[in-house]
């Protein structure tokens, strides 16, 4: 996980999270209620914020989940809005 220098706009930054299954592991790994990452934010002020996943069907440079045949099987993503008090 790393932050990039990419600014989407003056209030939006890009964070890249990458995870792979070990190539030595032959059996499939089932992601069922499995946390991929935990992110802790330090609020600068109260207000609302959003986290969105970059997703474009057919793209290999956005959010992807690959099956055992290296096919992207992610069909959609949904962001989340949160309130800091």
N, C-alpha and C positions, 0 to 999 in steps of 0.2 A: 504494500500500500504506500503510495506516495502522492503528494500534492504536486501538480505541475505549475508552470508559470503561465498557463493559459487562463486568461480572464475572459469569461463569456461576456460580461458587462461589468460595470463598476462595483456591483454587489455580489457577483457570482464567480466562484472559482471552481476549478476542476480537480477532482480527486480520483486517482486511478487505483483500482483494487484488482489484483490478479491472483488466481489460484489454479493450481493444476493437481491432478492425481498423479501419484508416482508412476513412472513408466514401468517400474518393476512389478507393480501390482496388476495382476491379470484379471481379477474378478471386478465386476462393475461396482461402483460406490453409489449408493442410493441417497440422494439429498432429500430427506423427508423430515421437515421441522429441524433442519440443521443450520445453525448460525454459520455464516461464511466470514463475518467480520463484526466486530463491535467497535463503534466509533464514539468517542467522548468529545463533546464540544465544550468550550469555555465561552460562555455568553459575554458579550461586551455591553449588551443592554437588553431590556425586555422587548418583546415583540413577537411577530410570527416569522417563521422560516420554513423553507421547503427543501427537500432532498428529492431529486429526480434522477432516474437512470437514463443514460443515453441509449436510445434504441431506435433502430431503423431496420425493418424486415429485409433480410438478404445481405446486410452489411456485416463484414467481419471485423470492423474497427470500432464497434460499440459494445453494448452488453450482449454476452453470448453464453449459452450453456450448451456444451457439446455432449453428444452421446458417444458410445463406444466405437462408432464408425466415423468419428470426427465430423458429424453433421450438427449444425446449429439447430437446436430444438426449442429455443426460446421463442414463444409466440407473442408475448406482450410484456410490458413492464408497467408498474404503477408507482408513482411517487408518493411522498408522505408530507403533510404539513404539520408543524408542531408550534406550540406556543411557549415562549419563555417568559416567566413572571418574575 
